[in-house]
Amino acid sequence: MRKMETPDNQMALPGLDPKGEQRMSDARAWVEAHPVEFGWYKDNARAECARTHDGKASPNRALYGMRIKFSIELPNHLAPYLARIAMEQDKTICMRVARSDADGYTTAVLR
């Protein structure tokens, strides 16, 4: 039986994914271009933080709500990036997020 070769991606370092940098850049550009929509997103997140058992908001719920409210289209992969931008801009917002490639491009502190 032939021995399997090691995949090339085994040497990848966590947190150095160029996709993460590009997605954070895209998310920041979207936030800059849509202050009303993102303001609503943050208001919605604050309200959810106040009423949940763990004091955290769901990034996906905030994203879906914003899509419905403003009839906009945003890809799902921007959810963790928008969540971190919201946490950067308002320290009272705490989102239910896991570690991801978005962490290397934000000053938000995960709690």
N, C-alpha and C positions, 0 to 999 in steps of 0.2 A: 504494500500500500504506500502510496506517495505521501510524503509529509506536506502538510498545509503551509503555505507561505504566510508570513505575518502581513496583515494589511498595512498599507502605507499610513493610515490615519492613527496608528497606535502611538505615534510620537507627537501627536497634536497636544499642545498645552492648553489646559482649560483657561477660559477667559481671554484668549487671544484670537477669537473668531472674527474675521473681517466682516462677516455678515452682521454681527452685533453692532459694530461701529456704524455701518451703513444704515441699519434699521433705526438706531438712536438718532442719527442725523435726519433721517426721514421723519421720525416722530417729532423732533424739535422743530423742523420746518413746518409740519402740519399745525402744531400748537401755535406757532408764530402767525400763521396765516388764518387761524380760526379761533380768535380769542373769546368770542361769545360762546361757541360750542364747548371749548375747553373750560370756560368758566362754569358752565352748566355741569360738566363732568365732575369738576372739583366740588361744587355744591352738592351734587348727588352723592359723591363719595363721603363727604362730611356727614351728611344726614344718615347714611348707612352705618358709618362708624359709631354714631351716637345710639343706634338702636340694635346693634348686633351683640351677641353674647361675648364675643372676643374683642369688640371694639375695632374691628377691621372691616374694610369694604372689599368687595369682589371686583377685580379689574374687568372681568368679562361682563358682569352685570352692568357696570358703569358704561362700558363700551356699547353694549347692546341697547341700553337705555338712550344713549346719545344718538345711536343710529336711528332709532324709532322717532325720537323727539324732533330731530333735524332732517330726517330723510337723507342721510349721508351714507356713503360706502367707505368703510375702512377695513383693511385686512386684519384678521384675528391676530396675526403675529405681532402687531403693534401694541397689543394689550399690556404686556409687561413693561414696555418702554413708556407708554403714556402713564401707567401707574407710578413709575419711578419719577417721572417729571412732575406729576402731581405732588408726590411726597417731598420732592426738592422744593417746590414752590410754597407748600403749606405744610409745616411740621406737625399740624394737628391731624393730618390725613395719614392713616395707616392702612395699607393695602395688604390683602392676603396673597402674598407672592412667595415663590420659592427662588432659590438662587438660579441665575441664568446668565447667558452671555450679555445681558443688558447691564449687569452689575459693574462691569469694567468702565462704563461710560456715564456714570452718575455719581452724585454726591449723596443720594438718598441712603438713609440707614434702614436696613431691614430689621424689623422688630418682631 
